[in-house]
Amino acid sequence: MTTAPLRKDAARNWERIVAVARDLVDEGTPLQLNDVARRASLGVGTVYRHFPTAEALLETVATPCLEALAAHGERALADDDPRRALADFLARTIEAQVTDASLPAVAAAPTDALPRTTELKRTLRSVGAQLLGRAREAGVVRSDLTSDDLVPLMCGIAYAANVHGDPAARRETARRYLAVLLEGLLHRPRARAA
């Protein structure tokens, strides 16, 4: 199903709504469609025509970040070093979680308002599982680590960096926490008994 292009005025309104929502999310203000309408100097009906729920608007705000992560993940699959590919993908994912305020809520939501969000999250899970599988097959990560472990571990690091890190240093704190986690995930052959 294709969507007809928006009229110029409708497209401008859509862009204004998304920009205002982005600002609110970055400020840490919960999205309320009435607040978005007031800040965008638009009627509430206009906002609701574009975004029937605050969740749909939040997912729209998060979409560019999700798309960038999915594209990065696809490129990581082409890296011939499985450990580096996995580590780089996880680092990019953590960085996105601590720098894009829309991402944690969208990533943690049990259901999605938009099919595009579901598609992107599915792609990210698939890429993560493939990267982890390659790293396991190469023997560079622990064999008991599963793809189901990745999302909670990444969310945990992002949460810890956001709660315990200085806002100006969150990105660096997250990288440091990830480095510690990756060190713990490395496969180490057991020393042979003499």
Secondary structure, DSSP 4 states (H G I P E B T S, - for coil): ---PPPPHHHHHHHHHHHHHHHHHHHHTPPP-HHHHHHHHT--HHHHHHH-SSHHHHHHHHHHHHHHHHHHHHHHHTT-S-HHHHHHHHHHHHHHHHHH-TTHHHHHH-SS-SSHHHHHHHHHHHHHHHHHHHHHHHTT-B-TT--HHHHHHHHHHHHHHHHHHS-GGGHHHHHHHHHHHHHHHHB--PPPPP-
